[in-house]
Amino acid sequence: MTTGNVTGEIGKEPIFAARLTPHRSLSPTGFVLVMLALVSCSFTAGLAFWMMGAWPVVGFFGLDILLVQLAFRMNYRAARASEDVVVFPDRLMVRRTSPSGRATEFSLNPYWARLELDRHPEIGVTGVNLTSHGRRYPIAGFLGPHERESFALALSAALARARAYPA
């Protein structure tokens, strides 16, 4: 989660702005190192099987490498998703960007918007939802429990400040 200053309409500064992005702990350099280690182990084991006459096993080692690489690519692609949450005095705007770059956006009146948290006694906050006029909008789905709680506290304070603004 990063916070920053985003401007909307001319003369209206946001009260709160946050960009939520999925966390990935493995850097691109780490990915290359993991793949090199996997390739070297598979090559060594494949060579041993080849020498024993079990040459078809080598193909399965290659398939394993391909599947692991494909899984990492899918994971890194999913990391391109983001949510921008911006609170202005007169509206709350949420913009979701999918991994493919497709963006969807919705706006709520901060006076009517309520923040609901789903909690689990052992895990903590498992869900953050915005509700307004009987509709429920889940947000911050890819954050961890502690990050969700921190985000919810900041967003709740921003909504309270927006409600305090004169109409």
N, C-alpha and C positions, 0 to 999 in steps of 0.2 A: 504494500500500500504506500503510495506516495501522495503527498499533499502539495498543492501549489495554488497559484493564483490564476484563475481562468476568468476571462471577461466574457460576458454575454452581450446584452444590449448596451448601447452607448450610455455611459453614466451609471450603470448598475454593476457594482462590483459584487462578486459572490461572497457570501458569509463563510462558506466552506466548499472546498473542492478536493476530491481525492480520486486518484486513478488506482484501481485495483487490478493487479496482474497475478497470475499463478506463479508460485515460486518453483524454481528448478534448481536443485542443489548441485547438479553435475554440469560443470562448465563445458564448452566445446573442446577445450584442451583435455579435460578429464575424460570426455567421451572418446577421443582419439586414443588415449592411453588404455582405456578399458577395452576398446576394440582391438588394439595391438596385442594386449595380453590374451584376449580370447582367441585371436587368430594364431598366435604363437603356441598356445596350449593345444588348440585343435590340430594345428599342423604337426606338432610333435606326436600327439596321440594317433593322428591319422597315418603318419609315417610308420609308426610301430605296427598298426593294424595292416598296412600295406605289405610290410615285410613278412608278416605272419600269413599272408595270403588272403586276408579278409578285406580285399580292396573295395567292396561296395560300402564299407563303413565310412570311407573317406567322403563320399557324397553326402552322407548324413551330417558329418561335421561341417561341411560347407553349407548345408541347409540350415543348421543351427546358427551359424554366423549370419546368414542372410536374414533369418527371422529376428534375431536380436537387433540387428541394424534397423530393420523395418519397425520394430517396436519403439526404438529410440527416436526414429524420425517422426512417428506418430505422436510421441510424447512431446517432442520439441515443437511440432506443429500446433498441438493443443495449447502450448504456452504462449502463443501469439494472441490469445483471447484477452480481453480486458473489459473493465466496467469503469465508466467515469460517473461519479456522483457529485453533483454540484447543487448547492443550496443558495438560492437568491432570496431576497426579502419577499418576493411574490410567487416563487415557484421552486419546486424541487425537481431537478432533471436527472434522469438516469439514462446513460447511453451505453449500450452493450455492443461490443465488437467481437464477432466470431473469429475463429482462427483463419477463416477464408477472407476476412476483411469486411464482411457484410455487417452493417451497423443497424441496430434498432434502437429507438429512443422513446421514452415516455416521460411525461411531466405530471406532477401532482401539485396541488395547492399545499404548501407547508402547514397551513392552519389545520387542514383536515387529515393530513398524513400522520399516521401513527407507526411507531417502530415496535415490532413484536420480535421477541427472541425465543427460539426453541432451545431449551436447556436439557442436558443430561446430567444426573448427579455426579457421575465419575469423569465424564469427558469435558463438560463445560458447555459453552454455546455451540450448538450444532446447526443452527439456522438463524438467519437474519431476514426478516420480512418487512416490507412496507405495506401498510393497509390503508385504503381510502375508499369510502363509499361501497363497502362490501367486497372489494377486490383485493387480492393479495398478490404482492410482487416479491418473489424471493430475490435477494441480492447477496453478493459476497460469498457465493457458493464455493469458490475454490480457495478460500482462506482457511487457515487453521483455527481451532477453537479460541486461542488467546488473541490472535489477530482479529477475529470476528468480534470478540468482546471489546477490544480497544477501538475498533472502527465504530461499533454500535454506540459506545459512550461519546465519541466525538460527533457522530451524526446526530445523536439525541440532543446534545448541547447546541448544535447548529440549528436544529429545528426549533428549539426553545427560543433562540435568539431571533429567528425569522418570525416566529409568532409574536414577538415583542415589538416588532417594527410597526409603525402606524400604517394603516391601509392607504 
